[in-house]
């Protein structure tokens, strides 16, 4: 049974725009292989709440998707070992009945 999730990524901004677009394409392709992308919202460059690896800013992207429950853990694992990703967070969205 598929569930709805959202993934928030903060990419490094010291790399060029091409590298950020390549990272976004990599993760959207990965999600599309294992589920369905509902929306991609590029928030752009924002100030981080605290310094991460000498970075003060990050390029934020929010992706809403639907997939099998086993995939989000793999998505987090891959994002944690990918160069250019400062932080990522994948959460399951609550069902409409639970709200």
Protein Blocks (a to p, Z undefined) as FASTA:
>chain_A
ZZdddddddddfkbcfklmmmmmmmmmmmmmmnmccfbdcdebjaddfbdcehiabdcdd
dddddddfklmmmmmmmmmmpghiabdcddddddfklZZ
